[in-house]
Amino acid sequence: MPRHTSFVAGLALGLLAGLPAMAGVVVVTDQVGTDGKPIAGKALLDADRLRLDTPEGALIFRADQRAAFMVNDAKRSFHKMTPQTMQQMRAGVDAALEQMRQQMQSLPPEQRKMIEERMGQAGMAGGGPRTSQITYRKTGANETFGKWRCDTVEQLIDGRRTGEFCMARLDALGLTPADVKPFSDLAAFMQEGMGNAMGPRGAFDFARLSDTVGYQGFPVHVSIFNGQTKVQETTTRSVERTAVPGSTFEVPAGYQEEAMPMPPRRPAG
């Protein structure tokens, strides 16, 4: 090899060695519900795609395809969600809520008020189809989870607390905004299709959380509330930058697509 060619090749390798490795990110979590039993969770991210492992299988989000896939390993099947199918689901949810509202008119006022309050706590519109107002506010409290110090941000839907997110600085986790962009893309995708109809879990908004806390952050601890009751806690255990195979973000071969389930409609009367 000519000396000038060897020099150019060596220079190129040296420059490449100084660049961050192009790899995905794996986030491992523990989730605890009202039964107190921890469930291990995992999120895998790379560029414009995200995989969230679930007890049934996985949620795979592909921003490049504008689609998400709910995978069920036991059934060897999947549901495909697009903005269009989610809008159909939301129309079904709104119709079911409207039907419930009409049926509630025959209940005693005290019972009707109680049901409406419970629906509101769950992020559902008790007065029929409408858009809920989602706000975030920094509480001033800070805690430490694992090796990360974090600041607490409350999520409120129509003025009711529905979630708490303890935000750690992205750089403290060794992450960049580009690394976590798939989370923001998924939130925007769900918002486009379902609006606020999914309640507090569907309302998660990475960008607004970072704006509220005042820096680029990542929620290392998340609490979800139903009224005054904490119904779910998720704690980040580890964050690792590593290569993630492309097949991770594909529906396994041989799995059959099933139609998205729609809310049941009760017969009138």
ABEGO torsion letter per residue (X at the ends): XBAAAAAAAAAAAAAAAABBBBBBBBBBBBBBBAAGBBBBBBBBBBEABBBBBBAAGBBBBBAAAGBBBBBBAAAGBBBBBBAAAAAAAAAAAAAAAAAAAAAAAABBAAAAAAAAAAAAAAGBBAAEBBBBBBBBBBAGBBBBBEABBBBBBBBBBGGBBABBBBBBBAAAAGBBAAAAAAAAAAAAAAAAAAEAAAEAAAABBAAAAAAAAGBBBBBABBBBBBEABBABBBBBABBBBBBBBAAAABBBBGBBBBBBBBBBBBBBX
